[in-house]
């Protein structure tokens, strides 16, 4: 969806792109790395995340942990 959405509309999810929302990208990448570190070893090496300060990264890592805990404690009802 993300990759091909721009074929139909230039502005498709543009506020959520890595370049415009590095904090969200870092948080989700951090959570993914914590859950599956071997297959996502270099996910935090995304170029656009280079401007995220170490202090901000530490606080976003806490948010990522909270996301993981919440999802694990409240699995979707299928």
PQR file with spaces between the fields and no chain letter, atoms N, CA, C, O and H, PARSE charges and radii, in Angstrom:
ATOM       1  N    UNK     1       0.831   -1.182    0.000 -0.4000 1.5000
ATOM       2  CA   UNK     1       0.000    0.000    0.000 -0.0000 2.0000
ATOM       3  C    UNK     1       0.876    1.247    0.000  0.5500 1.7000
ATOM       4  O    UNK     1       0.704    2.130   -0.840 -0.5500 1.4000
ATOM       5  N    UNK     2       1.804    1.320    0.930 -0.4000 1.5000
ATOM       6  CA   UNK     2       2.662    2.492    1.070 -0.0000 2.0000
ATOM       7  C    UNK     2       3.475    2.724   -0.198  0.5500 1.7000
ATOM       8  O    UNK     2       3.529    3.837   -0.721 -0.5500 1.4000
ATOM       9  H    UNK     2       1.944    0.603    1.612  0.4000 1.0000
ATOM      10  N    UNK     3       4.098    1.673   -0.678 -0.4000 1.5000
ATOM      11  CA   UNK     3       4.983    1.779   -1.832 -0.0000 2.0000
ATOM      12  C    UNK     3       4.232    2.195   -3.091  0.5500 1.7000
ATOM      13  O    UNK     3       4.732    3.010   -3.866 -0.5500 1.4000
ATOM      14  H    UNK     3       4.054    0.768   -0.254  0.4000 1.0000
ATOM      15  N    UNK     4       3.059    1.654   -3.301 -0.4000 1.5000
ATOM      16  CA   UNK     4       2.345    1.887   -4.549 -0.0000 2.0000
ATOM      17  C    UNK     4       1.280    2.980   -4.464  0.5500 1.7000
ATOM      18  O    UNK     4       0.723    3.376   -5.488 -0.5500 1.4000
ATOM      19  H    UNK     4       2.653    0.991   -2.671  0.4000 1.0000
ATOM      20  N    UNK     5       0.996    3.458   -3.289 -0.4000 1.5000
ATOM      21  CA   UNK     5      -0.026    4.487   -3.124 -0.0000 2.0000
ATOM      22  C    UNK     5       0.267    5.754   -3.899  0.5500 1.7000
ATOM      23  O    UNK     5      -0.648    6.411   -4.396 -0.5500 1.4000
ATOM      24  H    UNK     5       1.448    3.136   -2.457  0.4000 1.0000
ATOM      25  N    UNK     6       1.554    6.102   -4.005 -0.4000 1.5000
ATOM      26  CA   UNK     6       1.914    7.339   -4.706 -0.0000 2.0000
ATOM      27  C    UNK     6       1.696    7.247   -6.210  0.5500 1.7000
ATOM      28  O    UNK     6       1.714    8.268   -6.897 -0.5500 1.4000
ATOM      29  H    UNK     6       2.297    5.569   -3.601  0.4000 1.0000
ATOM      30  N    UNK     7       1.491    6.049   -6.730 -0.4000 1.5000
ATOM      31  CA   UNK     7       1.161    5.915   -8.146 -0.0000 2.0000
ATOM      32  C    UNK     7      -0.181    6.579   -8.444  0.5500 1.7000
ATOM      33  O    UNK     7      -0.401    7.091   -9.541 -0.5500 1.4000
ATOM      34  H    UNK     7       1.477    5.219   -6.172  0.4000 1.0000
ATOM      35  N    UNK     8      -1.066    6.564   -7.463 -0.4000 1.5000
ATOM      36  CA   UNK     8      -2.408    7.102   -7.642 -0.0000 2.0000
ATOM      37  C    UNK     8      -2.553    8.531   -7.152  0.5500 1.7000
ATOM      38  O    UNK     8      -3.392    9.282   -7.650 -0.5500 1.4000
ATOM      39  H    UNK     8      -0.887    6.148   -6.572  0.4000 1.0000
ATOM      40  N    UNK     9      -1.731    8.908   -6.170 -0.4000 1.5000
ATOM      41  CA   UNK     9      -1.848   10.241   -5.588 -0.0000 2.0000
ATOM      42  C    UNK     9      -0.499   10.656   -5.004  0.5500 1.7000
ATOM      43  O    UNK     9       0.040    9.964   -4.140 -0.5500 1.4000
ATOM      44  H    UNK     9      -1.050    8.298   -5.766  0.4000 1.0000
ATOM      45  N    UNK    10       0.051   11.781   -5.470 -0.4000 1.5000
ATOM      46  CA   UNK    10       1.362   12.264   -5.003 -0.0000 2.0000
ATOM      47  C    UNK    10       1.409   12.496   -3.498  0.5500 1.7000
ATOM      48  O    UNK    10       2.454   12.329   -2.870 -0.5500 1.4000
ATOM      49  H    UNK    10      -0.387   12.343   -6.172  0.4000 1.0000
ATOM      50  N    UNK    11       0.295   12.875   -2.937 -0.4000 1.5000
ATOM      51  CA   UNK    11       0.259   13.225   -1.518 -0.0000 2.0000
ATOM      52  C    UNK    11      -0.128   12.049   -0.623  0.5500 1.7000
ATOM      53  O    UNK    11      -0.339   12.224    0.577 -0.5500 1.4000
ATOM      54  H    UNK    11      -0.554   13.010   -3.447  0.4000 1.0000
ATOM      55  N    UNK    12      -0.219   10.868   -1.198 -0.4000 1.5000
ATOM      56  CA   UNK    12      -0.637    9.701   -0.429 -0.0000 2.0000
ATOM      57  C    UNK    12       0.238    9.506    0.799  0.5500 1.7000
ATOM      58  O    UNK    12       1.429    9.214    0.683 -0.5500 1.4000
ATOM      59  H    UNK    12      -0.048   10.726   -2.173  0.4000 1.0000
ATOM      60  N    UNK    13      -0.343    9.666    1.948 -0.4000 1.5000
ATOM      61  CA   UNK    13       0.322    9.489    3.237 -0.0000 2.0000
ATOM      62  C    UNK    13       1.600   10.316    3.383  0.5500 1.7000
ATOM      63  O    UNK    13       2.489    9.946    4.150 -0.5500 1.4000
ATOM      64  H    UNK    13      -1.310    9.903    2.042  0.4000 1.0000
ATOM      65  N    UNK    14       1.701   11.414    2.667 -0.4000 1.5000
ATOM      66  CA   UNK    14       2.924   12.226    2.719 -0.0000 2.0000
ATOM      67  C    UNK    14       3.274   12.715    4.123  0.5500 1.7000
ATOM      68  O    UNK    14       4.461   12.831    4.428 -0.5500 1.4000
ATOM      69  H    UNK    14       0.979   11.715    2.044  0.4000 1.0000
ATOM      70  N    UNK    15       2.307   13.006    4.993 -0.4000 1.5000
ATOM      71  CA   UNK    15       2.700   13.418    6.350 -0.0000 2.0000
ATOM      72  C    UNK    15       3.405   12.316    7.135  0.5500 1.7000
ATOM      73  O    UNK    15       4.091   12.602    8.116 -0.5500 1.4000
ATOM      74  H    UNK    15       1.343   12.911    4.745  0.4000 1.0000
ATOM      75  N    UNK    16       3.248   11.070    6.717 -0.4000 1.5000
ATOM      76  CA   UNK    16       3.850    9.956    7.446 -0.0000 2.0000
ATOM      77  C    UNK    16       5.128    9.421    6.806  0.5500 1.7000
ATOM      78  O    UNK    16       5.667    8.415    7.268 -0.5500 1.4000
ATOM      79  H    UNK    16       2.692   10.838    5.920  0.4000 1.0000
ATOM      80  N    UNK    17       5.609   10.055    5.779 -0.4000 1.5000
ATOM      81  CA   UNK    17       6.846    9.594    5.136 -0.0000 2.0000
ATOM      82  C    UNK    17       8.029    9.748    6.075  0.5500 1.7000
ATOM      83  O    UNK    17       8.027   10.607    6.957 -0.5500 1.4000
ATOM      84  H    UNK    17       5.171   10.872    5.404  0.4000 1.0000
ATOM      85  N    UNK    18       9.024    8.923    5.882 -0.4000 1.5000
ATOM      86  CA   UNK    18      10.223    8.929    6.727 -0.0000 2.0000
ATOM      87  C    UNK    18      10.827   10.315    6.842  0.5500 1.7000
ATOM      88  O    UNK    18      11.208   10.742    7.932 -0.5500 1.4000
ATOM      89  H    UNK    18       9.025    8.226    5.165  0.4000 1.0000
ATOM      90  N    UNK    19      10.916   11.004    5.748 -0.4000 1.5000
ATOM      91  CA   UNK    19      11.543   12.329    5.711 -0.0000 2.0000
ATOM      92  C    UNK    19      10.764   13.358    6.530  0.5500 1.7000
ATOM      93  O    UNK    19      11.363   14.236    7.151 -0.5500 1.4000
ATOM      94  H    UNK    19      10.607   10.657    4.863  0.4000 1.0000
ATOM      95  N    UNK    20       9.447   13.258    6.536 -0.4000 1.5000
ATOM      96  CA   UNK    20       8.631   14.256    7.233 -0.0000 2.0000
ATOM      97  C    UNK    20       8.239   13.845    8.646  0.5500 1.7000
ATOM      98  O    UNK    20       7.751   14.672    9.417 -0.5500 1.4000
ATOM      99  H    UNK    20       8.959   12.545    6.032  0.4000 1.0000
ATOM     100  N    UNK    21       8.444   12.588    8.993 -0.4000 1.5000
ATOM     101  CA   UNK    21       8.054   12.121   10.323 -0.0000 2.0000
ATOM     102  C    UNK    21       9.096   11.146   10.887  0.5500 1.7000
ATOM     103  O    UNK    21       8.791    9.977   11.123 -0.5500 1.4000
ATOM     104  H    UNK    21       8.840   11.917    8.368  0.4000 1.0000
ATOM     105  N    UNK    22      10.317   11.627   11.100 -0.4000 1.5000
ATOM     106  CA   UNK    22      11.379   10.721   11.564 -0.0000 2.0000
ATOM     107  C    UNK    22      11.126   10.135   12.950  0.5500 1.7000
ATOM     108  O    UNK    22      11.583    9.026   13.230 -0.5500 1.4000
ATOM     109  H    UNK    22      10.565   12.576   10.908  0.4000 1.0000
ATOM     110  N    UNK    23      10.418   10.839   13.820 -0.4000 1.5000
ATOM     111  CA   UNK    23      10.153   10.307   15.163 -0.0000 2.0000
ATOM     112  C    UNK    23       9.264    9.064   15.091  0.5500 1.7000
ATOM     113  O    UNK    23       9.530    8.071   15.768 -0.5500 1.4000
ATOM     114  H    UNK    23      10.048   11.739   13.593  0.4000 1.0000
ATOM     115  N    UNK    24       8.223    9.116   14.282 -0.4000 1.5000
ATOM     116  CA   UNK    24       7.355    7.952   14.117 -0.0000 2.0000
ATOM     117  C    UNK    24       8.130    6.805   13.484  0.5500 1.7000
ATOM     118  O    UNK    24       8.029    5.659   13.923 -0.5500 1.4000
ATOM     119  H    UNK    24       8.007    9.923   13.732  0.4000 1.0000
ATOM     120  N    UNK    25       8.896    7.117   12.458 -0.4000 1.5000
ATOM     121  CA   UNK    25       9.690    6.091   11.787 -0.0000 2.0000
ATOM     122  C    UNK    25      10.666    5.445   12.754  0.5500 1.7000
ATOM     123  O    UNK    25      10.793    4.221   12.790 -0.5500 1.4000
ATOM     124  H    UNK    25       8.978    8.048   12.101  0.4000 1.0000
ATOM     125  N    UNK    26      11.357    6.263   13.538 -0.4000 1.5000
ATOM     126  CA   UNK    26      12.321    5.721   14.496 -0.0000 2.0000
ATOM     127  C    UNK    26      11.608    4.833   15.521  0.5500 1.7000
ATOM     128  O    UNK    26      12.090    3.744   15.832 -0.5500 1.4000
ATOM     129  H    UNK    26      11.254    7.257   13.510  0.4000 1.0000
ATOM     130  N    UNK    27      10.484    5.281   16.038 -0.4000 1.5000
ATOM     131  CA   UNK    27       9.754    4.518   17.053 -0.0000 2.0000
ATOM     132  C    UNK    27       9.339    3.152   16.524  0.5500 1.7000
ATOM     133  O    UNK    27       9.547    2.139   17.192 -0.5500 1.4000
ATOM     134  H    UNK    27      10.092    6.166   15.785  0.4000 1.0000
ATOM     135  N    UNK    28       8.759    3.117   15.336 -0.4000 1.5000
ATOM     136  CA   UNK    28       8.313    1.847   14.764 -0.0000 2.0000
ATOM     137  C    UNK    28       9.494    0.952   14.397  0.5500 1.7000
ATOM     138  O    UNK    28       9.433   -0.265   14.578 -0.5500 1.4000
ATOM     139  H    UNK    28       8.591    3.940   14.794  0.4000 1.0000
ATOM     140  N    UNK    29      10.566    1.551   13.882 -0.4000 1.5000
ATOM     141  CA   UNK    29      11.765    0.772   13.549 -0.0000 2.0000
ATOM     142  C    UNK    29      12.402    0.198   14.809  0.5500 1.7000
ATOM     143  O    UNK    29      12.857   -0.946   14.811 -0.5500 1.4000
ATOM     144  H    UNK    29      10.616    2.539   13.735  0.4000 1.0000
ATOM     145  N    UNK    30      12.434    0.977   15.863 -0.4000 1.5000
ATOM     146  CA   UNK    30      12.988    0.517   17.132 -0.0000 2.0000
ATOM     147  C    UNK    30      12.171   -0.652   17.680  0.5500 1.7000
ATOM     148  O    UNK    30      12.738   -1.641   18.143 -0.5500 1.4000
ATOM     149  H    UNK    30      12.064    1.906   15.862  0.4000 1.0000
ATOM     150  N    UNK    31      10.861   -0.545   17.631 -0.4000 1.5000
ATOM     151  CA   UNK    31       9.995   -1.632   18.099 -0.0000 2.0000
ATOM     152  C    UNK    31      10.227   -2.893   17.273  0.5500 1.7000
ATOM     153  O    UNK    31      10.313   -3.992   17.820 -0.5500 1.4000
ATOM     154  H    UNK    31      10.400    0.259   17.255  0.4000 1.0000
ATOM     155  N    UNK    32      10.326   -2.732   15.971 -0.4000 1.5000
ATOM     156  CA   UNK    32      10.559   -3.878   15.097 -0.0000 2.0000
ATOM     157  C    UNK    32      11.895   -4.540   15.402  0.5500 1.7000
ATOM     158  O    UNK    32      11.995   -5.767   15.433 -0.5500 1.4000
ATOM     159  H    UNK    32      10.256   -1.839   15.527  0.4000 1.0000
ATOM     160  N    UNK    33      12.909   -3.734   15.623 -0.4000 1.5000
ATOM     161  CA   UNK    33      14.229   -4.283   15.940 -0.0000 2.0000
ATOM     162  C    UNK    33      14.208   -5.022   17.275  0.5500 1.7000
ATOM     163  O    UNK    33      14.867   -6.051   17.421 -0.5500 1.4000
ATOM     164  H    UNK    33      12.828   -2.737   15.598  0.4000 1.0000
ATOM     165  N    UNK    34      13.463   -4.512   18.242 -0.4000 1.5000
ATOM     166  CA   UNK    34      13.384   -5.160   19.556 -0.0000 2.0000
ATOM     167  C    UNK    34      12.661   -6.503   19.469  0.5500 1.7000
ATOM     168  O    UNK    34      13.000   -7.438   20.195 -0.5500 1.4000
ATOM     169  H    UNK    34      12.928   -3.676   18.123  0.4000 1.0000
ATOM     170  N    UNK    35      11.679   -6.601   18.595 -0.4000 1.5000
ATOM     171  CA   UNK    35      10.893   -7.826   18.466 -0.0000 2.0000
ATOM     172  C    UNK    35      11.604   -8.865   17.596  0.5500 1.7000
ATOM     173  O    UNK    35      11.561  -10.058   17.896 -0.5500 1.4000
ATOM     174  H    UNK    35      11.403   -5.842   18.005  0.4000 1.0000
ATOM     175  N    UNK    36      12.248   -8.423   16.537 -0.4000 1.5000
ATOM     176  CA   UNK    36      12.913   -9.336   15.596 -0.0000 2.0000
ATOM     177  C    UNK    36      14.270   -8.762   15.207  0.5500 1.7000
ATOM     178  O    UNK    36      14.470   -8.333   14.070 -0.5500 1.4000
ATOM     179  H    UNK    36      12.283   -7.454   16.294  0.4000 1.0000
ATOM     180  N    UNK    37      15.190   -8.760   16.148 -0.4000 1.5000
ATOM     181  CA   UNK    37      16.474   -8.085   15.939 -0.0000 2.0000
ATOM     182  C    UNK    37      17.341   -8.717   14.856  0.5500 1.7000
ATOM     183  O    UNK    37      18.030   -7.998   14.133 -0.5500 1.4000
ATOM     184  H    UNK    37      15.028   -9.108   17.071  0.4000 1.0000
ATOM     185  N    UNK    38      17.323  -10.029   14.727 -0.4000 1.5000
ATOM     186  CA   UNK    38      18.190  -10.674   13.740 -0.0000 2.0000
ATOM     187  C    UNK    38      17.823  -10.305   12.310  0.5500 1.7000
ATOM     188  O    UNK    38      18.704  -10.046   11.491 -0.5500 1.4000
ATOM     189  H    UNK    38      16.763  -10.613   15.315  0.4000 1.0000
ATOM     190  N    UNK    39      16.546  -10.279   12.007 -0.4000 1.5000
ATOM     191  CA   UNK    39      16.133   -9.977   10.638 -0.0000 2.0000
ATOM     192  C    UNK    39      16.056   -8.476   10.358  0.5500 1.7000
ATOM     193  O    UNK    39      15.867   -8.071    9.211 -0.5500 1.4000
ATOM     194  H    UNK    39      15.830  -10.490   12.673  0.4000 1.0000
ATOM     195  N    UNK    40      16.199   -7.654   11.391 -0.4000 1.5000
ATOM     196  CA   UNK    40      16.120   -6.196   11.223 -0.0000 2.0000
ATOM     197  C    UNK    40      17.328   -5.512   11.841  0.5500 1.7000
ATOM     198  O    UNK    40      17.218   -4.433   12.425 -0.5500 1.4000
ATOM     199  H    UNK    40      16.352   -7.983   12.323  0.4000 1.0000
ATOM     200  N    UNK    41      18.461   -6.142   11.708 -0.4000 1.5000
ATOM     201  CA   UNK    41      19.686   -5.697   12.362 -0.0000 2.0000
ATOM     202  C    UNK    41      20.047   -4.245   12.075  0.5500 1.7000
ATOM     203  O    UNK    41      20.500   -3.536   12.973 -0.5500 1.4000
ATOM     204  H    UNK    41      18.550   -7.018   11.234  0.4000 1.0000
ATOM     205  N    UNK    42      19.856   -3.792   10.839 -0.4000 1.5000
ATOM     206  CA   UNK    42      20.298   -2.451   10.443 -0.0000 2.0000
ATOM     207  C    UNK    42      19.135   -1.494   10.173  0.5500 1.7000
ATOM     208  O    UNK    42      19.306   -0.487    9.485 -0.5500 1.4000
ATOM     209  H    UNK    42      19.488   -4.369   10.110  0.4000 1.0000
ATOM     210  N    UNK    43      17.977   -1.799   10.704 -0.4000 1.5000
ATOM     211  CA   UNK    43      16.796   -0.982   10.398 -0.0000 2.0000
ATOM     212  C    UNK    43      16.923    0.455   10.901  0.5500 1.7000
ATOM     213  O    UNK    43      16.308    1.363   10.341 -0.5500 1.4000
ATOM     214  H    UNK    43      17.838   -2.617   11.263  0.4000 1.0000
ATOM     215  N    UNK    44      17.708    0.667   11.943 -0.4000 1.5000
ATOM     216  CA   UNK    44      17.861    2.028   12.474 -0.0000 2.0000
ATOM     217  C    UNK    44      18.922    2.831   11.722  0.5500 1.7000
ATOM     218  O    UNK    44      19.220    3.967   12.093 -0.5500 1.4000
ATOM     219  H    UNK    44      18.208   -0.070   12.398  0.4000 1.0000
ATOM     220  N    UNK    45      19.487    2.249   10.674 -0.4000 1.5000
ATOM     221  CA   UNK    45      20.487    2.945    9.863 -0.0000 2.0000
ATOM     222  C    UNK    45      19.866    3.735    8.715  0.5500 1.7000
ATOM     223  O    UNK    45      20.580    4.157    7.806 -0.5500 1.4000
ATOM     224  H    UNK    45      19.245    1.327   10.373  0.4000 1.0000
ATOM     225  N    UNK    46      18.576    3.939    8.737 -0.4000 1.5000
ATOM     226  CA   UNK    46      17.884    4.714    7.703 -0.0000 2.0000
ATOM     227  C    UNK    46      18.460    6.130    7.704  0.5500 1.7000
ATOM     228  O    UNK    46      18.561    6.758    8.757 -0.5500 1.4000
ATOM     229  H    UNK    46      17.995    3.597    9.476  0.4000 1.0000
ATOM     230  N    UNK    47      18.829    6.622    6.551 -0.4000 1.5000
ATOM     231  CA   UNK    47      19.507    7.918    6.425 -0.0000 2.0000
ATOM     232  C    UNK    47      18.730    9.044    7.098  0.5500 1.7000
ATOM     233  O    UNK    47      19.324    9.869    7.793 -0.5500 1.4000
ATOM     234  H    UNK    47      18.747    6.112    5.695  0.4000 1.0000
ATOM     235  N    UNK    48      17.439    9.091    6.909 -0.4000 1.5000
ATOM     236  CA   UNK    48      16.631   10.180    7.462 -0.0000 2.0000
ATOM     237  C    UNK    48      16.597   10.180    8.989  0.5500 1.7000
ATOM     238  O    UNK    48      16.177   11.169    9.590 -0.5500 1.4000
ATOM     239  H    UNK    48      16.957    8.421    6.344  0.4000 1.0000
ATOM     240  N    UNK    49      17.023    9.108    9.619 -0.4000 1.5000
ATOM     241  CA   UNK    49      17.038    9.052   11.081 -0.0000 2.0000
ATOM     242  C    UNK    49      18.320    9.631   11.660  0.5500 1.7000
ATOM     243  O    UNK    49      18.464    9.725   12.879 -0.5500 1.4000
ATOM     244  H    UNK    49      17.363    8.304    9.130  0.4000 1.0000
ATOM     245  N    UNK    50      19.243   10.014   10.804 -0.4000 1.5000
ATOM     246  CA   UNK    50      20.511   10.575   11.256 -0.0000 2.0000
ATOM     247  C    UNK    50      20.366   11.858   12.047  0.5500 1.7000
ATOM     248  O    UNK    50      21.227   12.179   12.866 -0.5500 1.4000
ATOM     249  H    UNK    50      19.126    9.937    9.813  0.4000 1.0000
ATOM     250  N    UNK    51      19.301   12.592   11.821 -0.4000 1.5000
ATOM     251  CA   UNK    51      19.086   13.858   12.527 -0.0000 2.0000
ATOM     252  C    UNK    51      18.376   13.696   13.870  0.5500 1.7000
ATOM     253  O    UNK    51      18.200   14.674   14.597 -0.5500 1.4000
ATOM     254  H    UNK    51      18.601   12.332   11.156  0.4000 1.0000
ATOM     255  N    UNK    52      17.970   12.482   14.202 -0.4000 1.5000
ATOM     256  CA   UNK    52      17.299   12.243   15.482 -0.0000 2.0000
ATOM     257  C    UNK    52      18.382   12.157   16.560  0.5500 1.7000
ATOM     258  O    UNK    52      19.257   11.292   16.502 -0.5500 1.4000
ATOM     259  H    UNK    52      18.113   11.688   13.611  0.4000 1.0000
ATOM     260  N    UNK    53      18.316   13.049   17.533 -0.4000 1.5000
ATOM     261  CA   UNK    53      19.347   13.116   18.572 -0.0000 2.0000
ATOM     262  C    UNK    53      19.338   11.866   19.455  0.5500 1.7000
ATOM     263  O    UNK    53      18.348   11.136   19.511 -0.5500 1.4000
ATOM     264  H    UNK    53      17.605   13.751   17.580  0.4000 1.0000
ATOM     265  N    UNK    54      20.448   11.637   20.134 -0.4000 1.5000
ATOM     266  CA   UNK    54      20.549   10.487   21.042 -0.0000 2.0000
ATOM     267  C    UNK    54      19.519   10.588   22.166  0.5500 1.7000
ATOM     268  O    UNK    54      18.925    9.585   22.564 -0.5500 1.4000
ATOM     269  H    UNK    54      21.253   12.230   20.088  0.4000 1.0000
ATOM     270  N    UNK    55      19.314   11.790   22.670 -0.4000 1.5000
ATOM     271  CA   UNK    55      18.321   11.993   23.732 -0.0000 2.0000
ATOM     272  C    UNK    55      16.921   11.630   23.238  0.5500 1.7000
ATOM     273  O    UNK    55      16.163   10.949   23.928 -0.5500 1.4000
ATOM     274  H    UNK    55      19.797   12.604   22.347  0.4000 1.0000
ATOM     275  N    UNK    56      16.595   12.091   22.039 -0.4000 1.5000
ATOM     276  CA   UNK    56      15.286   11.793   21.447 -0.0000 2.0000
ATOM     277  C    UNK    56      15.157   10.289   21.189  0.5500 1.7000
ATOM     278  O    UNK    56      14.094    9.710   21.411 -0.5500 1.4000
ATOM     279  H    UNK    56      17.211   12.644   21.478  0.4000 1.0000
ATOM     280  N    UNK    57      16.234    9.659   20.723 -0.4000 1.5000
ATOM     281  CA   UNK    57      16.216    8.216   20.474 -0.0000 2.0000
ATOM     282  C    UNK    57      15.914    7.449   21.759  0.5500 1.7000
ATOM     283  O    UNK    57      15.133    6.498   21.752 -0.5500 1.4000
ATOM     284  H    UNK    57      17.098   10.129   20.543  0.4000 1.0000
ATOM     285  N    UNK    58      16.535    7.864   22.858 -0.4000 1.5000
ATOM     286  CA   UNK    58      16.292    7.187   24.136 -0.0000 2.0000
ATOM     287  C    UNK    58      14.822    7.293   24.537  0.5500 1.7000
ATOM     288  O    UNK    58      14.223    6.316   24.987 -0.5500 1.4000
ATOM     289  H    UNK    58      17.170    8.637   22.864  0.4000 1.0000
ATOM     290  N    UNK    59      14.250    8.474   24.374 -0.4000 1.5000
ATOM     291  CA   UNK    59      12.837    8.632   24.747 -0.0000 2.0000
ATOM     292  C    UNK    59      11.922    7.854   23.796  0.5500 1.7000
ATOM     293  O    UNK    59      10.904    7.309   24.224 -0.5500 1.4000
ATOM     294  H    UNK    59      14.737    9.267   24.009  0.4000 1.0000
ATOM     295  N    UNK    60      12.277    7.801   22.520 -0.4000 1.5000
ATOM     296  CA   UNK    60      11.468    7.047   21.561 -0.0000 2.0000
ATOM     297  C    UNK    60      11.614    5.542   21.773  0.5500 1.7000
ATOM     298  O    UNK    60      10.685    4.786   21.489 -0.5500 1.4000
ATOM     299  H    UNK    60      13.104    8.243   22.173  0.4000 1.0000
ATOM     300  N    UNK    61      12.775    5.098   22.271 -0.4000 1.5000
ATOM     301  CA   UNK    61      12.953    3.681   22.608 -0.0000 2.0000
ATOM     302  C    UNK    61      11.987    3.269   23.717  0.5500 1.7000
ATOM     303  O    UNK    61      11.464    2.155   23.712 -0.5500 1.4000
ATOM     304  H    UNK    61      13.530    5.712   22.502  0.4000 1.0000
ATOM     305  N    UNK    62      11.756    4.170   24.662 -0.4000 1.5000
ATOM     306  CA   UNK    62      10.793    3.905   25.743 -0.0000 2.0000
ATOM     307  C    UNK    62       9.390    3.768   25.156  0.5500 1.7000
ATOM     308  O    UNK    62       8.630    2.883   25.548 -0.5500 1.4000
ATOM     309  H    UNK    62      12.181    5.075   24.667  0.4000 1.0000
ATOM     310  N    UNK    63       9.057    4.637   24.227 -0.4000 1.5000
ATOM     311  CA   UNK    63       7.746    4.568   23.565 -0.0000 2.0000
ATOM     312  C    UNK    63       7.614    3.243   22.814  0.5500 1.7000
ATOM     313  O    UNK    63       6.566    2.600   22.864 -0.5500 1.4000
ATOM     314  H    UNK    63       9.674    5.357   23.908  0.4000 1.0000
ATOM     315  N    UNK    64       8.672    2.838   22.123 -0.4000 1.5000
ATOM     316  CA   UNK    64       8.657    1.570   21.388 -0.0000 2.0000
ATOM     317  C    UNK    64       8.407    0.399   22.335  0.5500 1.7000
ATOM     318  O    UNK    64       7.635   -0.505   22.017 -0.5500 1.4000
ATOM     319  H    UNK    64       9.524    3.360   22.083  0.4000 1.0000
ATOM     320  N    UNK    65       9.055    0.415   23.490 -0.4000 1.5000
ATOM     321  CA   UNK    65       8.845   -0.642   24.495 -0.0000 2.0000
ATOM     322  C    UNK    65       7.392   -0.669   24.956  0.5500 1.7000
ATOM     323  O    UNK    65       6.810   -1.739   25.132 -0.5500 1.4000
ATOM     324  H    UNK    65       9.682    1.149   23.749  0.4000 1.0000
ATOM     325  N    UNK    66       6.811    0.505   25.148 -0.4000 1.5000
ATOM     326  CA   UNK    66       5.411    0.581   25.586 -0.0000 2.0000
ATOM     327  C    UNK    66       4.471    0.043   24.509  0.5500 1.7000
ATOM     328  O    UNK    66       3.480   -0.617   24.821 -0.5500 1.4000
ATOM     329  H    UNK    66       7.284    1.375   25.005  0.4000 1.0000
ATOM     330  N    UNK    67       4.778    0.319   23.254 -0.4000 1.5000
ATOM     331  CA   UNK    67       3.969   -0.212   22.148 -0.0000 2.0000
ATOM     332  C    UNK    67       4.027   -1.733   22.159  0.5500 1.7000
ATOM     333  O    UNK    67       2.997   -2.397   22.052 -0.5500 1.4000
ATOM     334  H    UNK    67       5.583    0.855   23.000  0.4000 1.0000
ATOM     335  N    UNK    68       5.219   -2.280   22.287 -0.4000 1.5000
ATOM     336  CA   UNK    68       5.390   -3.737   22.305 -0.0000 2.0000
ATOM     337  C    UNK    68       4.610   -4.349   23.466  0.5500 1.7000
ATOM     338  O    UNK    68       3.890   -5.331   23.285 -0.5500 1.4000
ATOM     339  H    UNK    68       6.056   -1.740   22.374  0.4000 1.0000
ATOM     340  N    UNK    69       4.753   -3.776   24.640 -0.4000 1.5000
ATOM     341  CA   UNK    69       4.058   -4.285   25.825 -0.0000 2.0000
ATOM     342  C    UNK    69       2.547   -4.238   25.638  0.5500 1.7000
ATOM     343  O    UNK    69       1.845   -5.194   25.967 -0.5500 1.4000
ATOM     344  H    UNK    69       5.338   -2.978   24.786  0.4000 1.0000
ATOM     345  N    UNK    70       2.057   -3.137   25.116 -0.4000 1.5000
ATOM     346  CA   UNK    70       0.616   -2.986   24.903 -0.0000 2.0000
ATOM     347  C    UNK    70       0.091   -4.007   23.905  0.5500 1.7000
ATOM     348  O    UNK    70      -0.948   -4.626   24.134 -0.5500 1.4000
ATOM     349  H    UNK    70       2.628   -2.361   24.849  0.4000 1.0000
ATOM     350  N    UNK    71       0.798   -4.184   22.810 -0.4000 1.5000
ATOM     351  CA   UNK    71       0.356   -5.136   21.787 -0.0000 2.0000
ATOM     352  C    UNK    71       0.398   -6.560   22.335  0.5500 1.7000
ATOM     353  O    UNK    71      -0.514   -7.348   22.084 -0.5500 1.4000
ATOM     354  H    UNK    71       1.642   -3.681   22.623  0.4000 1.0000
ATOM     355  N    UNK    72       1.436   -6.889   23.070 -0.4000 1.5000
ATOM     356  CA   UNK    72       1.545   -8.242   23.632 -0.0000 2.0000
ATOM     357  C    UNK    72       0.491   -8.502   24.704  0.5500 1.7000
ATOM     358  O    UNK    72      -0.001   -9.624   24.825 -0.5500 1.4000
ATOM     359  H    UNK    72       2.177   -6.248   23.274  0.4000 1.0000
ATOM     360  N    UNK    73       0.144   -7.496   25.468 -0.4000 1.5000
ATOM     361  CA   UNK    73      -0.849   -7.665   26.541 -0.0000 2.0000
ATOM     362  C    UNK    73      -2.279   -7.648   26.028  0.5500 1.7000
ATOM     363  O    UNK    73      -3.181   -8.182   26.674 -0.5500 1.4000
ATOM     364  H    UNK    73       0.544   -6.585   25.369  0.4000 1.0000
ATOM     365  N    UNK    74      -2.486   -7.045   24.884 -0.4000 1.5000
ATOM     366  CA   UNK    74      -3.830   -6.914   24.326 -0.0000 2.0000
ATOM     367  C    UNK    74      -3.833   -7.357   22.871  0.5500 1.7000
ATOM     368  O    UNK    74      -3.963   -6.525   21.973 -0.5500 1.4000
ATOM     369  H    UNK    74      -1.754   -6.612   24.359  0.4000 1.0000
ATOM     370  N    UNK    75      -3.691   -8.671   22.625 -0.4000 1.5000
ATOM     371  CA   UNK    75      -3.681   -9.129   21.232 -0.0000 2.0000
ATOM     372  C    UNK    75      -5.023   -8.856   20.558  0.5500 1.7000
ATOM     373  O    UNK    75      -6.057   -8.799   21.224 -0.5500 1.4000
ATOM     374  H    UNK    75      -3.585   -9.347   23.355  0.4000 1.0000
ATOM     375  N    UNK    76      -5.003   -8.689   19.243 -0.4000 1.5000
ATOM     376  CA   UNK    76      -6.259   -8.420   18.521 -0.0000 2.0000
ATOM     377  C    UNK    76      -7.231   -9.590   18.677  0.5500 1.7000
ATOM     378  O    UNK    76      -6.829  -10.752   18.733 -0.5500 1.4000
ATOM     379  H    UNK    76      -4.163   -8.735   18.702  0.4000 1.0000
ATOM     380  N    UNK    77      -8.479   -9.262   18.743 -0.4000 1.5000
ATOM     381  CA   UNK    77      -9.523  -10.282   18.853 -0.0000 2.0000
ATOM     382  C    UNK    77      -9.917  -10.717   17.450  0.5500 1.7000
ATOM     383  O    UNK    77     -10.655  -10.014   16.759 -0.5500 1.4000
ATOM     384  H    UNK    77      -8.805   -8.317   18.698  0.4000 1.0000
ATOM     385  N    UNK    78      -9.434  -11.850   17.040 -0.4000 1.5000
ATOM     386  CA   UNK    78      -9.729  -12.338   15.683 -0.0000 2.0000
ATOM     387  C    UNK    78     -10.910  -13.275   15.685  0.5500 1.7000
ATOM     388  O    UNK    78     -11.299  -13.780   14.632 -0.5500 1.4000
ATOM     389  H    UNK    78      -8.834  -12.421   17.601  0.4000 1.0000
